[in-house]
Amino acid sequence: MSFENRKWVIFNYSEASKIDFSQVCEYSINTVRKSIDGTQTFIKWDGDTIPSSVSGLGTYLGPYNHSEILEILATSEWTDEDPASNPDSPHIPDDEIEWFLIE
């Protein structure tokens, strides 16, 4: 699958209720992935124009392209290196990160 037109932004989870989910690829606030500490999340959309509900966020970083977001999500802020030590961690194994981004 080609991601050349897909963009991602990271923002504070406290602003997730401001997203109009009809403008992005995620389905609802319940389907967004959170950072290990639960303070950040990200959304994605197709095209160069930032959706209005995203541009209205006060904390967003990006937009990022596919390779940039993969690099960010591979950091310890997003991927628990030792999920056995934290059973509540939203760990996604490295070989499943790209699959997670496709959805």
MOPAC internal coordinates of N, CA, C and O (Angstrom, degrees):
PM7 1SCF
backbone

  N    0.0000 0     0.00 0     0.00 0    0    0    0
  C    1.4436 1     0.00 0     0.00 0    1    0    0
  C    1.5222 1   109.21 1     0.00 0    2    1    0
  O    1.2310 1   119.94 1   -40.76 1    3    2    1
  N    1.3126 1   117.71 1   139.24 1    3    2    1
  C    1.4546 1   123.21 1   179.82 1    5    3    2
  C    1.5297 1   110.18 1   -90.77 1    6    5    3
  O    1.2310 1   121.04 1   -44.96 1    7    6    5
  N    1.3237 1   115.61 1   135.04 1    7    6    5
  C    1.4531 1   121.26 1   179.17 1    9    7    6
  C    1.5243 1   111.60 1  -113.32 1   10    9    7
  O    1.2310 1   119.74 1  -164.76 1   11   10    9
  N    1.3331 1   118.09 1    15.24 1   11   10    9
  C    1.4551 1   119.66 1  -173.20 1   13   11   10
  C    1.5262 1   113.53 1   -61.94 1   14   13   11
  O    1.2310 1   119.23 1   154.21 1   15   14   13
  N    1.3227 1   119.08 1   -25.79 1   15   14   13
  C    1.4667 1   121.43 1   178.78 1   17   15   14
  C    1.5218 1   113.22 1  -101.35 1   18   17   15
  O    1.2310 1   119.92 1  -179.50 1   19   18   17
  N    1.3280 1   117.76 1     0.50 1   19   18   17
  C    1.4658 1   121.26 1  -177.75 1   21   19   18
  C    1.5252 1   109.62 1   -90.29 1   22   21   19
  O    1.2310 1   120.88 1   -41.40 1   23   22   21
  N    1.3271 1   115.92 1   138.60 1   23   22   21
  C    1.4606 1   122.73 1   179.07 1   25   23   22
  C    1.5250 1   109.19 1  -127.02 1   26   25   23
  O    1.2310 1   121.13 1   -27.76 1   27   26   25
  N    1.3419 1   115.45 1   152.24 1   27   26   25
  C    1.4634 1   123.05 1   179.69 1   29   27   26
  C    1.5205 1   109.22 1  -129.53 1   30   29   27
  O    1.2310 1   119.94 1   -32.61 1   31   30   29
  N    1.3292 1   117.72 1   147.39 1   31   30   29
  C    1.4576 1   122.65 1   167.82 1   33   31   30
  C    1.5228 1   108.35 1  -132.37 1   34   33   31
  O    1.2310 1   121.66 1   -31.10 1   35   34   33
  N    1.3113 1   114.43 1   148.90 1   35   34   33
  C    1.4617 1   122.68 1   175.70 1   37   35   34
  C    1.5263 1   106.64 1  -107.53 1   38   37   35
  O    1.2310 1   120.61 1   -39.01 1   39   38   37
  N    1.3227 1   116.43 1   140.99 1   39   38   37
  C    1.4569 1   119.67 1   179.19 1   41   39   38
  C    1.5205 1   109.81 1  -154.39 1   42   41   39
  O    1.2310 1   120.70 1   -11.03 1   43   42   41
  N    1.3249 1   116.27 1   168.97 1   43   42   41
  C    1.4559 1   120.88 1   179.41 1   45   43   42
  C    1.5213 1   110.28 1   -66.72 1   46   45   43
  O    1.2310 1   120.70 1   -47.81 1   47   46   45
  N    1.3214 1   116.26 1   132.19 1   47   46   45
  C    1.4629 1   121.20 1  -179.79 1   49   47   46
  C    1.5245 1   111.15 1   -58.25 1   50   49   47
  O    1.2310 1   119.80 1   151.69 1   51   50   49
  N    1.3123 1   117.99 1   -28.31 1   51   50   49
  C    1.4724 1   121.02 1   179.77 1   53   51   50
  C    1.5247 1   111.93 1   -60.77 1   54   53   51
  O    1.2310 1   119.43 1   162.94 1   55   54   53
  N    1.3243 1   118.69 1   -17.06 1   55   54   53
  C    1.4626 1   122.50 1   178.14 1   57   55   54
  C    1.5302 1   113.40 1   -99.17 1   58   57   55
  O    1.2310 1   119.64 1  -177.21 1   59   58   57
  N    1.3116 1   118.29 1     2.79 1   59   58   57
  C    1.4752 1   121.29 1  -174.73 1   61   59   58
  C    1.5266 1   112.83 1   -59.82 1   62   61   59
  O    1.2310 1   119.71 1   149.75 1   63   62   61
  N    1.3050 1   118.16 1   -30.25 1   63   62   61
  C    1.4705 1   120.49 1  -179.74 1   65   63   62
  C    1.5314 1   111.88 1   -69.04 1   66   65   63
  O    1.2310 1   119.51 1   167.47 1   67   66   65
  N    1.3241 1   118.54 1   -12.53 1   67   66   65
  C    1.4650 1   122.35 1   179.09 1   69   67   66
  C    1.5270 1   112.73 1   -82.98 1   70   69   67
  O    1.2310 1   120.24 1   168.64 1   71   70   69
  N    1.3347 1   117.15 1   -11.36 1   71   70   69
  C    1.4670 1   121.17 1  -177.42 1   73   71   70
  C    1.5263 1   110.56 1   -76.61 1   74   73   71
  O    1.2310 1   120.94 1   -47.86 1   75   74   73
  N    1.3209 1   115.82 1   132.14 1   75   74   73
  C    1.4617 1   122.14 1   170.17 1   77   75   74
  C    1.5311 1   105.30 1   -87.81 1   78   77   75
  O    1.2310 1   120.45 1   -77.18 1   79   78   77
  N    1.3099 1   116.75 1   102.82 1   79   78   77
  C    1.4600 1   120.82 1  -172.84 1   81   79   78
  C    1.5301 1   113.50 1   -68.74 1   82   81   79
  O    1.2310 1   119.68 1   171.28 1   83   82   81
  N    1.3117 1   118.22 1    -8.72 1   83   82   81
  C    1.4652 1   119.66 1   172.92 1   85   83   82
  C    1.5259 1   111.31 1   -76.57 1   86   85   83
  O    1.2310 1   120.14 1   168.78 1   87   86   85
  N    1.3375 1   117.33 1   -11.22 1   87   86   85
  C    1.4633 1   122.31 1  -179.04 1   89   87   86
  C    1.5280 1   113.29 1   -97.36 1   90   89   87
  O    1.2310 1   119.78 1   172.00 1   91   90   89
  N    1.3300 1   118.03 1    -8.00 1   91   90   89
  C    1.4612 1   121.88 1  -174.12 1   93   91   90
  C    1.5241 1   110.43 1  -129.01 1   94   93   91
  O    1.2310 1   120.11 1    -4.21 1   95   94   93
  N    1.3200 1   117.40 1   175.79 1   95   94   93
  C    1.4634 1   121.99 1  -176.49 1   97   95   94
  C    1.5260 1   113.64 1   -80.79 1   98   97   95
  O    1.2310 1   119.70 1   158.05 1   99   98   97
  N    1.3275 1   118.17 1   -21.95 1   99   98   97
  C    1.4647 1   120.27 1   178.18 1  101   99   98
  C    1.5178 1   109.19 1   -75.88 1  102  101   99
  O    1.2310 1   120.98 1   -20.54 1  103  102  101
  N    1.3404 1   115.74 1   159.46 1  103  102  101
  C    1.4558 1   120.52 1  -175.44 1  105  103  102
  C    1.5196 1   114.02 1   -92.90 1  106  105  103
  O    1.2310 1   120.52 1   146.50 1  107  106  105
  N    1.3374 1   116.62 1   -33.50 1  107  106  105
  C    1.4627 1   120.32 1  -176.86 1  109  107  106
  C    1.5204 1   109.34 1  -165.87 1  110  109  107
  O    1.2310 1   121.10 1    -6.32 1  111  110  109
  N    1.3183 1   115.51 1   173.68 1  111  110  109
  C    1.4594 1   120.96 1   177.04 1  113  111  110
  C    1.5319 1   110.34 1   -60.79 1  114  113  111
  O    1.2310 1   120.31 1   156.50 1  115  114  113
  N    1.3195 1   117.01 1   -23.50 1  115  114  113
  C    1.4642 1   121.59 1  -179.67 1  117  115  114
  C    1.5243 1   113.58 1   -79.06 1  118  117  115
  O    1.2310 1   119.88 1   170.76 1  119  118  117
  N    1.3293 1   117.84 1    -9.24 1  119  118  117
  C    1.4623 1   119.84 1  -177.43 1  121  119  118
  C    1.5270 1   113.15 1  -109.78 1  122  121  119
  O    1.2310 1   120.15 1  -175.72 1  123  122  121
  N    1.3310 1   117.31 1     4.28 1  123  122  121
  C    1.4622 1   118.49 1   178.55 1  125  123  122
  C    1.5192 1   110.16 1   -83.76 1  126  125  123
  O    1.2310 1   121.06 1   -32.49 1  127  126  125
  N    1.3056 1   115.58 1   147.51 1  127  126  125
  C    1.4560 1   121.25 1   176.46 1  129  127  126
  C    1.5275 1   108.65 1   -87.44 1  130  129  127
  O    1.2310 1   120.40 1   -39.22 1  131  130  129
  N    1.3119 1   116.85 1   140.78 1  131  130  129
  C    1.4594 1   121.79 1   178.61 1  133  131  130
  C    1.5257 1   109.73 1  -109.42 1  134  133  131
  O    1.2310 1   121.46 1   -24.41 1  135  134  133
  N    1.3200 1   114.81 1   155.59 1  135  134  133
  C    1.4577 1   121.06 1   174.51 1  137  135  134
  C    1.5259 1   108.85 1   -65.14 1  138  137  135
  O    1.2310 1   120.51 1   -13.14 1  139  138  137
  N    1.3263 1   116.63 1   166.86 1  139  138  137
  C    1.4648 1   121.68 1  -178.55 1  141  139  138
  C    1.5229 1   111.33 1   -53.26 1  142  141  139
  O    1.2310 1   120.15 1   137.39 1  143  142  141
  N    1.3367 1   117.32 1   -42.61 1  143  142  141
  C    1.4693 1   119.55 1  -178.74 1  145  143  142
  C    1.5261 1   113.05 1   -84.20 1  146  145  143
  O    1.2310 1   119.83 1   178.06 1  147  146  145
  N    1.3327 1   117.93 1    -1.94 1  147  146  145
  C    1.4580 1   122.36 1   175.91 1  149  147  146
  C    1.5164 1   115.27 1    79.46 1  150  149  147
  O    1.2310 1   119.61 1  -174.29 1  151  150  149
  N    1.3245 1   118.36 1     5.71 1  151  150  149
  C    1.4636 1   120.17 1  -176.04 1  153  151  150
  C    1.5201 1   114.14 1   -91.39 1  154  153  151
  O    1.2310 1   119.73 1   160.87 1  155  154  153
  N    1.3339 1   118.12 1   -19.13 1  155  154  153
  C    1.4579 1   120.82 1  -177.75 1  157  155  154
  C    1.5201 1   110.87 1  -125.31 1  158  157  155
  O    1.2310 1   121.50 1   -21.27 1  159  158  157
  N    1.3114 1   114.73 1   158.73 1  159  158  157
  C    1.4501 1   122.31 1   174.46 1  161  159  158
  C    1.5216 1   107.81 1  -146.46 1  162  161  159
  O    1.2310 1   120.37 1     0.27 1  163  162  161
  N    1.3178 1   116.90 1  -179.73 1  163  162  161
  C    1.4629 1   120.25 1   175.67 1  165  163  162
  C    1.5089 1   109.18 1  -146.66 1  166  165  163
  O    1.2310 1   121.11 1   -21.44 1  167  166  165
  N    1.3027 1   115.48 1   158.56 1  167  166  165
  C    1.4654 1   122.01 1   173.71 1  169  167  166
  C    1.5278 1   106.98 1  -135.68 1  170  169  167
  O    1.2310 1   121.85 1   -13.40 1  171  170  169
  N    1.3260 1   114.06 1   166.60 1  171  170  169
  C    1.4591 1   120.13 1  -179.28 1  173  171  170
  C    1.5171 1   109.94 1  -139.15 1  174  173  171
  O    1.2310 1   121.34 1   -22.63 1  175  174  173
  N    1.3222 1   115.05 1   157.37 1  175  174  173
  C    1.4521 1   122.18 1   177.01 1  177  175  174
  C    1.5139 1   108.40 1  -151.85 1  178  177  175
  O    1.2310 1   120.81 1   -13.78 1  179  178  177
  N    1.2998 1   116.06 1   166.22 1  179  178  177
  C    1.4578 1   121.37 1   178.41 1  181  179  178
  C    1.5226 1   109.22 1  -104.81 1  182  181  179
  O    1.2310 1   120.76 1   -47.49 1  183  182  181
  N    1.3274 1   116.16 1   132.51 1  183  182  181
  C    1.4597 1   122.02 1   178.44 1  185  183  182
  C    1.5152 1   111.94 1   115.78 1  186  185  183
  O    1.2310 1   121.64 1    -9.61 1  187  186  185
  N    1.3214 1   114.47 1   170.39 1  187  186  185
  C    1.4584 1   120.49 1  -177.04 1  189  187  186
  C    1.5293 1   113.65 1   -87.76 1  190  189  187
  O    1.2310 1   120.26 1   160.83 1  191  190  189
  N    1.3167 1   117.12 1   -19.17 1  191  190  189
  C    1.4606 1   120.76 1  -177.08 1  193  191  190
  C    1.5257 1   110.60 1   -86.33 1  194  193  191
  O    1.2310 1   120.91 1   -55.34 1  195  194  193
  N    1.3172 1   115.86 1   124.66 1  195  194  193
  C    1.4638 1   120.40 1   178.20 1  197  195  194
  C    1.5263 1   108.30 1   -71.08 1  198  197  195
  O    1.2310 1   120.04 1   -53.44 1  199  198  197
  N    1.3426 1   117.52 1   126.56 1  199  198  197
  C    1.4640 1   119.74 1   178.59 1  201  199  198
  C    1.5324 1   111.11 1   -56.48 1  202  201  199
  O    1.2310 1   120.24 1   -34.52 1  203  202  201
  N    1.3124 1   117.15 1   145.48 1  203  202  201
  C    1.4631 1   121.46 1  -175.36 1  205  203  202
  C    1.5230 1   112.86 1   -59.30 1  206  205  203
  O    1.2310 1   119.83 1   143.78 1  207  206  205
  N    1.3276 1   117.93 1   -36.22 1  207  206  205
  C    1.4650 1   118.87 1   179.72 1  209  207  206
  C    1.5197 1   111.66 1   -69.99 1  210  209  207
  O    1.2310 1   120.31 1   156.19 1  211  210  209
  N    1.3175 1   117.01 1   -23.81 1  211  210  209
  C    1.4670 1   121.67 1   177.20 1  213  211  210
  C    1.5259 1   109.92 1   -80.78 1  214  213  211
  O    1.2310 1   120.37 1   134.89 1  215  214  213
  N    1.3186 1   116.89 1   -45.11 1  215  214  213
  C    1.4648 1   119.85 1  -178.74 1  217  215  214
  C    1.5223 1   111.43 1   -65.01 1  218  217  215
  O    1.2310 1   119.95 1   159.34 1  219  218  217
  N    1.3278 1   117.70 1   -20.66 1  219  218  217
  C    1.4543 1   121.78 1   177.99 1  221  219  218
  C    1.5233 1   114.41 1   -81.14 1  222  221  219
  O    1.2310 1   120.25 1   173.76 1  223  222  221
  N    1.3247 1   117.12 1    -6.24 1  223  222  221
  C    1.4643 1   120.43 1   178.99 1  225  223  222
  C    1.5259 1   109.75 1   -72.28 1  226  225  223
  O    1.2310 1   120.64 1   -35.09 1  227  226  225
  N    1.3140 1   116.39 1   144.91 1  227  226  225
  C    1.4546 1   120.13 1   179.84 1  229  227  226
  C    1.5148 1   114.44 1   -89.16 1  230  229  227
  O    1.2310 1   120.32 1   170.07 1  231  230  229
  N    1.3419 1   117.00 1    -9.93 1  231  230  229
  C    1.4664 1   119.33 1  -171.98 1  233  231  230
  C    1.5213 1   114.65 1  -122.90 1  234  233  231
  O    1.2310 1   119.48 1  -168.72 1  235  234  233
  N    1.3259 1   118.60 1    11.28 1  235  234  233
  C    1.4613 1   116.93 1  -172.18 1  237  235  234
  C    1.5233 1   113.10 1   -76.33 1  238  237  235
  O    1.2310 1   122.07 1   -33.23 1  239  238  237
  N    1.3379 1   113.64 1   146.77 1  239  238  237
  C    1.4622 1   123.46 1   175.08 1  241  239  238
  C    1.5191 1   107.46 1  -118.64 1  242  241  239
  O    1.2310 1   120.02 1   -42.79 1  243  242  241
  N    1.2975 1   117.57 1   137.21 1  243  242  241
  C    1.4509 1   121.54 1  -178.21 1  245  243  242
  C    1.5160 1   109.54 1   118.84 1  246  245  243
  O    1.2310 1   120.42 1    15.68 1  247  246  245
  N    1.3050 1   116.81 1  -164.32 1  247  246  245
  C    1.4613 1   127.90 1    14.27 1  249  247  246
  C    1.5317 1   113.10 1   -79.17 1  250  249  247
  O    1.2310 1   122.28 1   -24.86 1  251  250  249
  N    1.3280 1   113.23 1   155.14 1  251  250  249
  C    1.4495 1   122.92 1   179.05 1  253  251  250
  C    1.5212 1   109.51 1  -114.12 1  254  253  251
  O    1.2310 1   120.83 1   -28.34 1  255  254  253
  N    1.3334 1   116.01 1   151.66 1  255  254  253
  C    1.4610 1   119.87 1   172.83 1  257  255  254
  C    1.5369 1   108.62 1   -90.33 1  258  257  255
  O    1.2310 1   120.53 1     0.94 1  259  258  257
  N    1.3046 1   116.60 1  -179.06 1  259  258  257
  C    1.4626 1   122.18 1  -174.39 1  261  259  258
  C    1.5252 1   112.72 1   -59.58 1  262  261  259
  O    1.2310 1   120.15 1   129.87 1  263  262  261
  N    1.3069 1   117.32 1   -50.13 1  263  262  261
  C    1.4681 1   118.97 1  -178.15 1  265  263  262
  C    1.5264 1   111.64 1   -65.44 1  266  265  263
  O    1.2310 1   120.10 1   144.39 1  267  266  265
  N    1.3174 1   117.42 1   -35.61 1  267  266  265
  C    1.4706 1   120.42 1   178.82 1  269  267  266
  C    1.5255 1   111.75 1   -66.48 1  270  269  267
  O    1.2310 1   120.10 1   136.10 1  271  270  269
  N    1.3287 1   117.42 1   -43.90 1  271  270  269
  C    1.4644 1   119.57 1  -178.86 1  273  271  270
  C    1.5252 1   110.75 1   -68.92 1  274  273  271
  O    1.2310 1   119.63 1   144.13 1  275  274  273
  N    1.3287 1   118.32 1   -35.87 1  275  274  273
  C    1.4638 1   120.05 1   176.68 1  277  275  274
  C    1.5221 1   110.92 1   -60.99 1  278  277  275
  O    1.2310 1   120.67 1   138.70 1  279  278  277
  N    1.3214 1   116.33 1   -41.30 1  279  278  277
  C    1.4607 1   120.86 1   178.59 1  281  279  278
  C    1.5312 1   110.91 1   -63.94 1  282  281  279
  O    1.2310 1   120.31 1   137.31 1  283  282  281
  N    1.3086 1   117.01 1   -42.69 1  283  282  281
  C    1.4738 1   121.19 1   178.94 1  285  283  282
  C    1.5221 1   110.85 1   -64.83 1  286  285  283
  O    1.2310 1   120.21 1   134.30 1  287  286  285
  N    1.3294 1   117.20 1   -45.70 1  287  286  285
  C    1.4697 1   120.70 1  -176.87 1  289  287  286
  C    1.5225 1   113.04 1   -70.06 1  290  289  287
  O    1.2310 1   120.27 1   165.53 1  291  290  289
  N    1.3081 1   117.10 1   -14.47 1  291  290  289
  C    1.4659 1   120.54 1   177.25 1  293  291  290
  C    1.5325 1   112.12 1   -84.22 1  294  293  291
  O    1.2310 1   120.09 1   175.13 1  295  294  293
  N    1.3436 1   117.43 1    -4.87 1  295  294  293
  C    1.4665 1   120.54 1  -179.77 1  297  295  294
  C    1.5208 1   111.04 1   -79.35 1  298  297  295
  O    1.2310 1   121.15 1   -13.05 1  299  298  297
  N    1.3167 1   115.40 1   166.95 1  299  298  297
  C    1.4706 1   120.76 1  -178.91 1  301  299  298
  C    1.5283 1   112.84 1   -67.78 1  302  301  299
  O    1.2310 1   119.46 1   164.85 1  303  302  301
  N    1.3175 1   118.64 1   -15.15 1  303  302  301
  C    1.4674 1   120.35 1   175.33 1  305  303  302
  C    1.5336 1   111.36 1   -70.13 1  306  305  303
  O    1.2310 1   120.85 1   154.69 1  307  306  305
  N    1.3299 1   115.99 1   -25.31 1  307  306  305
  C    1.4625 1   120.83 1  -174.02 1  309  307  306
  C    1.5236 1   114.02 1  -116.30 1  310  309  307
  O    1.2310 1   119.57 1   155.41 1  311  310  309
  N    1.3003 1   118.42 1   -24.59 1  311  310  309
  C    1.4588 1   121.95 1  -176.25 1  313  311  310
  C    1.5170 1   109.01 1  -126.97 1  314  313  311
  O    1.2310 1   121.08 1   -62.31 1  315  314  313
  N    1.3132 1   115.55 1   117.69 1  315  314  313
  C    1.4626 1   121.22 1  -178.99 1  317  315  314
  C    1.5249 1   108.89 1   -72.35 1  318  317  315
  O    1.2310 1   120.98 1   -60.50 1  319  318  317
  N    1.3182 1   115.74 1   119.50 1  319  318  317
  C    1.4612 1   120.58 1  -179.13 1  321  319  318
  C    1.5213 1   112.43 1   -70.01 1  322  321  319
  O    1.2310 1   120.51 1   155.88 1  323  322  321
  N    1.3340 1   116.64 1   -24.12 1  323  322  321
  C    1.4626 1   121.57 1  -178.93 1  325  323  322
  C    1.5308 1   109.53 1  -134.89 1  326  325  323
  O    1.2310 1   120.00 1  -106.28 1  327  326  325
  N    1.3273 1   117.60 1    73.72 1  327  326  325
  C    1.4655 1   120.03 1  -175.18 1  329  327  326
  C    1.5274 1   113.42 1   -62.09 1  330  329  327
  O    1.2310 1   119.77 1   157.71 1  331  330  329
  N    1.3086 1   118.04 1   -22.29 1  331  330  329
  C    1.4668 1   120.09 1   179.54 1  333  331  330
  C    1.5236 1   111.26 1   -66.04 1  334  333  331
  O    1.2310 1   120.01 1   152.89 1  335  334  333
  N    1.3304 1   117.58 1   -27.11 1  335  334  333
  C    1.4581 1   120.70 1   179.67 1  337  335  334
  C    1.5238 1   112.09 1   -81.05 1  338  337  335
  O    1.2310 1   120.16 1   167.81 1  339  338  337
  N    1.3253 1   117.30 1   -12.19 1  339  338  337
  C    1.4623 1   121.65 1  -179.73 1  341  339  338
  C    1.5279 1   108.43 1  -140.22 1  342  341  339
  O    1.2310 1   119.92 1   -91.96 1  343  342  341
  N    1.3303 1   117.76 1    88.04 1  343  342  341
  C    1.4680 1   119.69 1  -175.99 1  345  343  342
  C    1.5231 1   114.01 1   -64.65 1  346  345  343
  O    1.2310 1   119.46 1   163.49 1  347  346  345
  N    1.3448 1   118.64 1   -16.51 1  347  346  345
  C    1.4635 1   121.37 1   178.30 1  349  347  346
  C    1.5196 1   112.79 1   -89.55 1  350  349  347
  O    1.2310 1   120.39 1   178.90 1  351  350  349
  N    1.3111 1   116.85 1    -1.10 1  351  350  349
  C    1.4556 1   121.73 1  -177.46 1  353  351  350
  C    1.5295 1   110.86 1   -67.22 1  354  353  351
  O    1.2310 1   120.57 1   -41.42 1  355  354  353
  N    1.3452 1   116.51 1   138.58 1  355  354  353
  C    1.4656 1   119.95 1   177.16 1  357  355  354
  C    1.5162 1   112.00 1   -82.86 1  358  357  355
  O    1.2310 1   120.44 1  -130.62 1  359  358  357
  N    1.3283 1   116.76 1    49.38 1  359  358  357
  C    1.4653 1   121.59 1  -175.54 1  361  359  358
  C    1.5267 1   111.17 1   -65.93 1  362  361  359
  O    1.2310 1   121.74 1   -45.41 1  363  362  361
  N    1.3082 1   114.27 1   134.59 1  363  362  361
  C    1.4600 1   121.61 1   171.81 1  365  363  362
  C    1.5196 1   106.01 1  -122.93 1  366  365  363
  O    1.2310 1   119.71 1   -60.67 1  367  366  365
  N    1.3155 1   118.15 1   119.33 1  367  366  365
  C    1.4638 1   119.89 1  -179.39 1  369  367  366
  C    1.5227 1   111.52 1   -55.27 1  370  369  367
  O    1.2310 1   120.54 1   -32.65 1  371  370  369
  N    1.3280 1   116.56 1   147.35 1  371  370  369
  C    1.4589 1   121.92 1  -177.00 1  373  371  370
  C    1.5168 1   112.85 1   -52.39 1  374  373  371
  O    1.2310 1   120.04 1   142.74 1  375  374  373
  N    1.3265 1   117.53 1   -37.26 1  375  374  373
  C    1.4603 1   119.40 1  -178.10 1  377  375  374
  C    1.5246 1   112.75 1   -74.51 1  378  377  375
  O    1.2310 1   120.18 1   174.26 1  379  378  377
  N    1.3371 1   117.26 1    -5.74 1  379  378  377
  C    1.4609 1   120.85 1   178.38 1  381  379  378
  C    1.5172 1   112.58 1  -109.65 1  382  381  379
  O    1.2310 1   119.15 1   176.25 1  383  382  381
  N    1.3315 1   119.23 1    -3.75 1  383  382  381
  C    1.4637 1   121.10 1  -177.35 1  385  383  382
  C    1.5161 1   111.04 1   -60.23 1  386  385  383
  O    1.2310 1   119.67 1   132.02 1  387  386  385
  N    1.3329 1   118.24 1   -47.98 1  387  386  385
  C    1.4565 1   119.27 1  -178.20 1  389  387  386
  C    1.5280 1   110.81 1   -63.69 1  390  389  387
  O    1.2310 1   119.81 1   141.30 1  391  390  389
  N    1.3187 1   117.96 1   -38.70 1  391  390  389
  C    1.4653 1   120.16 1   176.94 1  393  391  390
  C    1.5087 1   110.44 1   -59.75 1  394  393  391
  O    1.2310 1   119.96 1   137.73 1  395  394  393
  N    1.3291 1   117.68 1   -42.27 1  395  394  393
  C    1.4513 1   122.05 1  -179.51 1  397  395  394
  C    1.5149 1   111.30 1   -61.67 1  398  397  395
  O    1.2310 1   119.85 1   143.15 1  399  398  397
  N    1.3207 1   117.88 1   -36.85 1  399  398  397
  C    1.4446 1   121.80 1  -178.68 1  401  399  398
  C    1.5215 1   112.42 1   -73.54 1  402  401  399
  O    1.2310 1   120.05 1   156.46 1  403  402  401
  N    1.3146 1   117.51 1   -23.54 1  403  402  401
  C    1.4653 1   121.39 1  -178.10 1  405  403  402
  C    1.5162 1   110.35 1   -71.17 1  406  405  403
  O    1.2310 1   120.28 1   141.04 1  407  406  405
  N    1.3031 1   117.07 1   -38.96 1  407  406  405
  C    1.4645 1   121.28 1  -175.46 1  409  407  406
  C    1.5032 1   112.58 1   -57.98 1  410  409  407
  O    1.2310 1   120.10 1   180.00 1  411  410  409

